C-alpha cells in the first residue's frame, strides 16, 4: 500500500491511498465473470471520501494520461 498526505491548493488536508486489489468483473460482451488484479484508489478529504477500484491496465493508462496532461500544464 502507498499512502500520501498533503495540503491541497485550498488549504485542506488530503490523503491518497493506493492498494493492490483483486476483484471480479463482468465482460459486457460475453457476460463472463472474470477475476482480475487491480488497484484500489481512495482519496480522503475533510468533507468527502472517494474510492474507485480499477483494473491494472486501467491504472497504467490513467498514469500515462495524467502524466501527459500534467506536462502540458507546465
C-alpha positions in Angstrom: 0.0 0.0 0.0 1.1 3.5 -0.7 -0.2 6.5 1.3 0.5 10.2 0.8 -0.8 13.0 2.9 -0.6 16.6 1.7 -2.4 20.0 1.8 -4.1 20.9 -1.5 -4.4 24.3 -3.2 -7.2 25.5 -1.0 -5.6 24.5 2.3 -7.4 21.2 3.0 -5.6 18.1 4.3 -5.9 15.3 1.8 -4.9 11.6 2.0 -4.5 9.4 -1.0 -4.2 5.6 -0.5 -3.3 3.2 -3.4 -3.5 -0.5 -2.7 -3.4 -3.8 -4.6 -6.8 -5.3 -5.1 -8.2 -8.5 -6.5 -11.8 -8.3 -7.7 -14.3 -9.8 -10.2 -15.7 -8.0 -13.2 -18.2 -8.9 -15.9 -17.2 -8.9 -19.6 -20.0 -6.9 -21.1 -20.0 -8.9 -24.4 -19.8 -12.5 -23.1 -21.3 -11.8 -19.6 -18.4 -13.9 -18.3 -17.4 -13.2 -14.7 -13.6 -12.7 -14.7 -11.2 -12.4 -11.7 -8.6 -9.6 -12.2 -5.8 -7.9 -10.4 -6.4 -4.3 -9.9 -5.8 -1.1 -8.0 -8.0 0.5 -5.3 -7.6 4.2 -5.1 -9.0 6.1 -2.1 -8.9 9.9 -1.8 -10.0 11.3 1.6 -10.6 14.9 2.3 -12.1 16.9 5.2 -15.6 16.5 4.0 -15.6 13.7 1.4 -14.2 10.3 0.6 -13.9 8.7 -2.9 -12.9 5.1 -3.6 -12.5 3.6 -7.1 -11.4 0.1 -8.0 -9.9 -0.2 -11.4 -8.0 -2.9 -13.4 -4.3 -2.9 -13.6 -4.4 -1.9 -17.3 -6.8 1.0 -16.4 -4.3 2.2 -13.8 -1.5 2.1 -16.3 -3.4 4.1 -18.8 -4.6 6.6 -16.2 -1.0 7.1 -15.2 0.0 7.7 -18.8 -2.9 10.1 -19.4 -2.2 12.1 -16.2 1.5 12.4 -17.0 0.7 13.7 -20.5 -1.9 16.1 -19.2 0.3 17.5 -16.3 3.3 18.0 -18.7 1.1 20.3 -20.7 0.3 22.4 -17.6 3.9 23.4 -17.1 
